[in-house]
Amino acid sequence: MSEPARPMRGLGEADRSELKRRYPQAFQAPIAERWLSLAIVVGGAALAIYTLWRFGFSPAKFIDGLDKLGIVAVLMMPPDPGSQLWNYASALAETLAIAFLGTLGSAILALPMGMLAANNVVANRIVHFASRRFLDTIRGVDTLIWALIWINVVGLGPFAGILAIMTSDFGSFGKLFSEAIEASDRKPVDGVLSAGGSRLHSFRFGILPQVLPVLMSQVLYYFESNTRSATIIGIVGAGGIGLYLANEIAQAEWQRVAFIILMILVTVSAIDWVSSKLRLAMIGRRSGATA
Amino acid sequence: MAKTLAILPPAQLAPLADAYSAAMAVKRRWTIGGLVLLVVFTLLSAWAGQVDLVKFWTGLPRFASYFYDIVPRLRFETFAADMVEWFWNFDGWLALLLDTLLVAYVGTLAGVLAGFVLCFLASANLTKSTPVRFIARRSLEFCRTFPEIVFALMFVYAFGFGPMPGVLAIAIHTAGALGKQFSEVVENVDMHPVEGLTASGANYVEAIRFGVVPQVLSNFVSYSLLRFEINVRGATVLGFVGAGGIGKELISSIRQFYYADVSAILVIIIGTVFLIDWLTEMLRHRLLGIEGDAR
């Protein structure tokens, strides 16, 4: 491609000084703003450099590691499950079961919690504050840590994984649900109450129809993300394909690792596809019904 | 109050009522079908996931007693001494926590930079070449499909134990996740400034720098801060596979039943996560406020 002609440039240059005099802001940001952005950039870079120094980062080591990764990539070809195909398939089924039951269970348990934490359903500041902090605490602990705790209770295996995902998502769903409920329109609730409905009626017929599509789409979204989390929960012994993945990496069986990675990739994309279709169908159908 | 309702004559009413019940029946069939499917999937998953309610019920007291066990014995008379004993390794844990935070920070920073470069190549409105866009999008997808701990496992093998594999793992996952969010923002920008710049002779990079970046920067920063929050949580467990930080200490105290240590480390982690969430939320609100003033 040849350099395009730039006839407009000359025109602009001609009265540049005049424009600059009239609109100084357009040519240069205020001095304080420039110092601030410079300080942020320098400070951020300095912290990054300090970190690399603290972690003993050296280009030679880095290149060495990349070299090793390259060898691993070569050794991965062609992906091959060996004699483990059936084991991998059943572990993958376990992974999906963990994601499905974990998401479903936490969604069911979190709905009452979401009501409790929503200030337009339970208008009590102490309840509101306490339930919010409770949910925050649960979310502050990673799924893998919950898995370790549940292994103490029900032993190794996928059941611990289900309970771990249930617990950590209970925190997220509780927060998301309560926010969705708080954002709902007050008028249907008033309508139900003024027609003689009870508080429960007002929730069932005033709030639930508004928030259900939002909640369902959030639940589906979490199901997608939990499928990913459930692939790794086996690393600590809580069932699913993660155990095999960690073991085969530890034993440097790279062809098997590549096969497992491909299996995960295909499954995750399939789940994403199905759930995005479902989400669209659900939101489309609902909004079509209300319009 | 007059309670008279105008009721249509039966001849006119019947078809409307029929249409109503037909519409309701369709909706009901969908709901029932969905519920049946849900129950089938639940039973299948319960079977595959080895759900055992008896084991759950008998184990439940252990769940409660676990929390009872990890709660330290603090007495009012010797409160200070008990606290010191509970957090006996405070300095050591704090150093590891700093490692974790720095892993999250550098990983996020590197991921943001990579995502920033790739997001323009993945946006339909800025990159007309289909192969370039395809490659950019697929590589972002690959980066975000796997949880960072999978990359961490591989990098620990290649780079050895320590925080560096953790940094790289977080950077790759972050690049994938943010690259997608960034490109969604970029695809929604107002294209007029870009057209104006291109018309006055700007090249691709100049058009992005002066036409797109000013529109998207505050959104980018906000998403990056959110991702930093997520990465702090993620970095706490990277130590489980030997990729540095407080996670290693946590998993070893859980495995060896050092109950008081477990609770002390959890308190430190949760406190830090709260603090980071609060700080980034404040920053994001400030940022959106500035945005509102400036434009």
Boltz contact constraints between the chains, C-beta under 6 A:
constraints:
  - contact:
      token1: [A, 6]
      token2: [B, 201]
      max_distance: 6.0
  - contact:
      token1: [A, 8]
      token2: [B, 200]
      max_distance: 6.0
  - contact:
      token1: [A, 9]
      token2: [B, 201]
      max_distance: 6.0
  - contact:
      token1: [A, 48]
      token2: [B, 106]
      max_distance: 6.0
  - contact:
      token1: [A, 48]
      token2: [B, 109]
      max_distance: 6.0
  - contact:
      token1: [A, 51]
      token2: [B, 102]
      max_distance: 6.0
  - contact:
      token1: [A, 51]
      token2: [B, 106]
      max_distance: 6.0
  - contact:
      token1: [A, 55]
      token2: [B, 163]
      max_distance: 6.0
  - contact:
      token1: [A, 55]
      token2: [B, 164]
      max_distance: 6.0
  - contact:
      token1: [A, 65]
      token2: [B, 158]
      max_distance: 6.0
  - contact:
      token1: [A, 65]
      token2: [B, 159]
      max_distance: 6.0
  - contact:
      token1: [A, 68]
      token2: [B, 158]
      max_distance: 6.0
  - contact:
      token1: [A, 69]
      token2: [B, 158]
      max_distance: 6.0
  - contact:
      token1: [A, 93]
      token2: [B, 48]
      max_distance: 6.0
  - contact:
      token1: [A, 94]
      token2: [B, 48]
      max_distance: 6.0
  - contact:
      token1: [A, 97]
      token2: [B, 45]
      max_distance: 6.0
  - contact:
      token1: [A, 97]
      token2: [B, 48]
      max_distance: 6.0
  - contact:
      token1: [A, 97]
      token2: [B, 49]
      max_distance: 6.0
  - contact:
      token1: [A, 98]
      token2: [B, 49]
      max_distance: 6.0
  - contact:
      token1: [A, 100]
      token2: [B, 45]
      max_distance: 6.0
  - contact:
      token1: [A, 101]
      token2: [B, 45]
      max_distance: 6.0
  - contact:
      token1: [A, 101]
      token2: [B, 49]
      max_distance: 6.0
  - contact:
      token1: [A, 140]
      token2: [B, 270]
      max_distance: 6.0
  - contact:
      token1: [A, 140]
      token2: [B, 273]
      max_distance: 6.0
  - contact:
      token1: [A, 142]
      token2: [B, 233]
      max_distance: 6.0
  - contact:
      token1: [A, 142]
      token2: [B, 236]
      max_distance: 6.0
  - contact:
      token1: [A, 142]
      token2: [B, 237]
      max_distance: 6.0
  - contact:
      token1: [A, 144]
      token2: [B, 237]
      max_distance: 6.0
  - contact:
      token1: [A, 148]
      token2: [B, 254]
      max_distance: 6.0
  - contact:
      token1: [A, 152]
      token2: [B, 66]
      max_distance: 6.0
  - contact:
      token1: [A, 153]
      token2: [B, 59]
      max_distance: 6.0
  - contact:
      token1: [A, 153]
      token2: [B, 62]
      max_distance: 6.0
  - contact:
      token1: [A, 153]
      token2: [B, 63]
      max_distance: 6.0
  - contact:
      token1: [A, 154]
      token2: [B, 55]
      max_distance: 6.0
  - contact:
      token1: [A, 154]
      token2: [B, 56]
      max_distance: 6.0
  - contact:
      token1: [A, 154]
      token2: [B, 59]
      max_distance: 6.0
  - contact:
      token1: [A, 157]
      token2: [B, 50]
      max_distance: 6.0
  - contact:
      token1: [A, 158]
      token2: [B, 49]
      max_distance: 6.0
  - contact:
      token1: [A, 158]
      token2: [B, 50]
      max_distance: 6.0
  - contact:
      token1: [A, 159]
      token2: [B, 50]
      max_distance: 6.0
  - contact:
      token1: [A, 159]
      token2: [B, 51]
      max_distance: 6.0
  - contact:
      token1: [A, 159]
      token2: [B, 52]
      max_distance: 6.0
  - contact:
      token1: [A, 162]
      token2: [B, 49]
      max_distance: 6.0
  - contact:
      token1: [A, 228]
      token2: [B, 147]
      max_distance: 6.0
  - contact:
      token1: [A, 232]
      token2: [B, 147]
      max_distance: 6.0
  - contact:
      token1: [A, 232]
      token2: [B, 149]
      max_distance: 6.0
  - contact:
      token1: [A, 249]
      token2: [B, 153]
      max_distance: 6.0
  - contact:
      token1: [A, 265]
      token2: [B, 145]
      max_distance: 6.0
  - contact:
      token1: [A, 268]
      token2: [B, 145]
      max_distance: 6.0
